């Protein structure tokens, strides 16, 4: 099977597309950054891709609520193509603002609102992988950075139970090496049920607040200074490798 | 037709978002408004109400806070775009087509109207925001009014001629208070003194005509201190070429000559930023700006405009560099200070409190950096009552650009005769009129409110991406520059130098709203705009690209070689000034200094046995303690480049230098640091400068920087610069800059000055009062390290590691933090020993390259004791050290050993297996073995037999984070 092609959507204040492209290519994929207006012009383009990526950023400055305005634009012009893409055996990921966008698109359950203390926060967190998804293969515990003002995940009890049963909770915040190292609380934003990421479409669609593309190299971790003699590769890369391998090995 | 959509969080809300929508829909208005309401609501989190006040919890009054007419409403813009995209509304969002006005509505359950009004005042800044208070009854009856805060400008005569055939008195008035309008109101400061006014008078006499208002305004902008840096350019005492040429520029020139083929400077002082070599493929650029005056009036707007503005100094470097890191620096009054200041005698124009200023500024840098996807990496915050009248807000941006683009050297650019003058980005409004001239004068009641602007980071992000990710590589323009101070009047005039002239058709400039007068359009500093010179044959390609990216691009004129700057307005020539006069006409003034006598003496200190309490107190002093409450709300990891973060170690101490990886497939790292010692200036501005340079360099080398590949930037923030004594202090510090930059071989690559940071106003009793900042010099350092894997962090690492102090300690408590706690200044200010320090830094560099160092922290404010405390808090480990054998020319008191701020000193820890190699490399340096990193968190400093400090890491941790936690 040949290398999968990855499309990373950009424009209107999304801003993590370049490092996300770098991560996918480091993991062995062929990634293109495509401005949403170019995709709107040539919607058929989506057919050439196996992996769809909504990267992190600040689309429309979070005005009217994070991800909302960008999701509206996407819906207005690309709803049909998106449905078609999801109906194929493809993978989709939304990271941070990308996660906020795809919850607003309605392809993931729940919503994201202001952090409990109302402040934007940049720190590292510990995650426990709970879900059943090609994105999570071989990942049990992982520590990644977050940087957001609206990461507080909201979901109804009823839906939560259903998701837990279907293994659609991707990640929960947990007490791990980072929290121990810097004596931080496990849940940085007050997310309900400590949810940091969720799944849909049989695990093929992943949305997560933490940034795996900011953990490509071990030197990006706050703990690296304690012991620099570790492998260069960062833990975050596994998520991107999983996506590539899903296609290489099938 | 006006409708109001309310969006509230689900359930009983105590807070409401309101969107006033003004548009005449072709058909079925109700259904369309419903569509819009749905688009503005996340059904899982929110619900909406149309033209009907929402169901909420009980309240007595509501407070609505919105923007004043004409103030940038970013959320409003987004909603306008959403509507246009959703309903296919044609045309641009202008008040006459479609406009959205947002506001926030707060519910209060306080019965006293007076108190509610007080709350309202605490919720907004009257300068830019409006508040409306309504009772429950009123709301119940007819909800909130459907009135939009639209800008309405009455038609005014577009251009007036200003007679300079008047008395010197009147000339002075025009210069100070501005041109008299037809309505007999002065338009605000031109900041031109009598000499300049007379030169202009003479000039127009030659042509037998009066200048037009736009010509005068234009000259005022180009000649302003802010743009021409007259104080650094003018001859001063016997320094005939002025301070900048004689000391700053010539230092760089000499250093570059000395470096020969190792010179790493590529573009210095000539462009919007300074550019140096990163590696064979890339240049790295740096520029630090100040945005003080606006931040005093509107802290949020001032700060965000500062950071987003300096981003454009990066995008405006060469053919356009990509912003890869933001830096900041704040000097505030003490947030505990509750005293009131007013700008006017009638006590109507109240200054914001230091706390409000601090919160607004911190938020401004937050939104500016985070929304733009640029890591906000490096910064400091400093508190002193003398910043009460004017805070200092430093904002800087580091950029990255390929050395060659399309085979052309990327740092070279030149507008060509016949190129279109193209403006891209935001539209022009009244915001930011007289910004440049305003920041060149003392702030008082005549300070114009229109000088305040609010940035729109997303509009700029679209522009920035379109330029540096696409247009740059398509070779679509010959030159580009930022629209900052003076707006297009300055950017066009500057670029016109490259080819010899310009002709502008002012009516072509896109406006936010109608009826702006030509002079306003010409000098407005409305944000997010760049000016480019685009060859005619490339215009259509360029325009198409910008349209595809949602960026407005407009041809406003043409570059010429007429040696003139000509402006027309609907067919009428309204400005016709020789380039020569515009740029060189400003009369030189010979500045005179008169030396300052410092009267401070060293205090006699009482003998103390224990310094535990003092150390804990010092560590909790907000000038020495942590500021994680700022660092952690700034995204410093976007772009995936983070190596050494603003917060480090178990104890999350603020680092003095930060390291990042601008090119993800290169192991080279870039190190940033900065330093300022305002209080040293109370003793000597010469040593204030030399210490700032030494510290910025030392911080950088400590984390892995390369002394031979290190450049520095200067930011002079001075006060009352027409006072010969202040000028004398300036000359002293500039001389030190030359001395030490040359000594260290670290060239200045960019700089900026802000010379009038004074406040004149009234206290709560209406008594006149004035407060000026202490002369403040910020030195920023940027260095490239060959291998970022060798980065060293400041905190102690492992139990048993050996602790060393490199460098010599002298009796230098003067102007330092320890003396401040005793309420004295002293006279023994730290001095920098070039030869010794260079030797130390080179040795340290070598040790770091050989990976022998476990931790290195620069000994700065607060001295050795504070450095030790920080290193321990950072590692959450204890230490046991002895001061006995400290290297010093003469015997020292315990105070001095603990708290002296002698420069050139570094506290390092080394693990056992590296001790021998480390001691060999540092054998010839002044070096002492202080002690060990120990377990169970004890913090012990002995002097001979006595324990002079005995505490534990828990206490120190709490002290270090006390202030910061109180701000969260």
Interface residues (C-beta under 8 A of the other chain):
Chain A: X10 X11 X12 X13 X15 X16 X18 X19 X22 X23 X35 X37 X38 X41 X56 X57 X58 X60 X61 X62 X63 X64 X65 X68 X69 X72 X73 X76 X103 X104 X110 X111 X113 X117 X119 X120 X121 X122 X123 X145 X147 X149 X154 X181 X182 X183 X211 X213 X214 X216 X219 X220 X222 X225 X226 X228
Chain B: X7 X9 X17 X39 X40 X42 X44 X45 X46 X74 X75 X77 X78 X79 X81 X82 X85 X86 X366 X367 X370 X371 X372 X373 X456 X457 X458 X461 X462 X465 X548 X549 X550 X632 X633 X634 X635 X636 X637 X638 X639 X640 X641 X642 X643 X644 X645 X648 X649 X650 X652 X664 X665 X788 X789 X791 X793 X795 X797 X968
